[in-house]
Amino acid sequence: MSKKNDLGRRKRQHDFDLKREKEAKEKKEKKLNAKKNKMKVDGSSKKKGGGGFQVGKKKLKTRMTPLAKAKATQAMEVDK
């Protein structure tokens, strides 16, 4: 009888395969749960100060200064 067909060897291999499949399934399930928990929105952590956006290391302000507002309104005025 060859080693391949040995009953004890086949049984051990089968048990090993089942164990490996079970571990892979648990690992996948654990990863999925972690992903779900990560996607949940936590209401306590709110962003503060969203008055600009990051470019490199400098923060650019999106609000216009009063001088810039005056210039913009003057430029948009239609001559009557």
C-alpha positions as CSV (number, residue, x, y, z in Angstrom):
1,M,0.0,0.0,0.0
2,S,1.4,3.4,-0.9
3,K,1.8,6.2,1.6
4,K,-0.8,8.3,-0.4
5,N,-3.6,5.8,0.3
6,D,-2.8,5.2,4.0
7,L,-6.1,5.6,5.9
8,G,-4.5,7.3,8.9
9,R,-2.7,9.8,6.6
10,R,-5.8,10.6,4.7
11,K,-7.8,11.2,7.9
12,R,-5.1,13.5,9.4
13,Q,-4.9,15.4,6.1
14,H,-8.7,15.7,6.0
15,D,-8.8,17.0,9.6
16,F,-6.0,19.5,8.8
17,D,-7.9,20.8,5.8
18,L,-11.1,21.3,7.8
19,K,-9.1,23.1,10.5
20,R,-7.5,25.3,7.9
21,E,-10.8,26.2,6.3
22,K,-12.3,27.0,9.7
23,E,-9.4,29.3,10.6
24,A,-9.7,31.0,7.2
25,K,-13.4,31.5,7.7
26,E,-12.9,33.0,11.2
27,K,-10.2,35.3,9.9
28,K,-12.4,36.5,7.1
29,E,-15.3,37.0,9.5
30,K,-13.2,38.9,12.0
31,K,-11.9,41.2,9.2
32,L,-15.4,41.9,8.0
33,N,-16.6,42.8,11.5
34,A,-13.6,45.1,11.9
35,K,-14.5,46.8,8.6
36,K,-18.1,47.2,9.7
37,N,-17.1,48.7,13.0
38,K,-14.8,51.1,11.2
39,M,-17.6,52.2,8.9
40,K,-19.9,53.1,11.8
41,V,-20.2,56.9,12.3
42,D,-19.3,58.0,15.8
43,G,-21.4,61.1,16.7
44,S,-19.1,62.2,19.4
45,S,-16.1,62.9,17.2
46,K,-17.1,65.9,15.1
47,K,-14.6,67.9,13.0
48,K,-13.9,71.4,14.2
49,G,-12.9,74.3,12.1
50,G,-13.6,73.3,8.5
51,G,-12.7,76.8,7.2
52,G,-10.2,75.8,4.6
53,F,-8.6,72.9,2.9
54,Q,-5.1,71.5,3.1
55,V,-2.6,72.0,0.3
56,G,0.9,70.8,1.2
57,K,1.6,72.1,4.7
58,K,-0.1,75.4,4.4
59,K,-3.8,75.9,5.1
60,L,-5.6,77.9,2.6
61,K,-8.6,80.0,3.8
62,T,-11.7,79.8,1.7
63,R,-13.3,82.9,3.4
64,M,-12.8,86.2,1.7
65,T,-11.4,89.2,3.5
66,P,-13.5,92.3,3.6
67,L,-11.2,94.0,1.1
68,A,-11.5,91.1,-1.3
69,K,-15.3,91.1,-0.9
70,A,-15.4,94.8,-1.7
71,K,-13.3,94.3,-4.8
72,A,-15.4,91.4,-6.0
73,T,-18.7,93.3,-5.5
74,Q,-17.2,96.3,-7.4
75,A,-16.1,94.1,-10.2
76,M,-19.5,92.5,-10.5
77,E,-21.5,95.7,-10.5
78,V,-23.1,96.4,-13.8
79,D,-22.8,100.0,-15.1
80,K,-26.2,101.7,-15.3
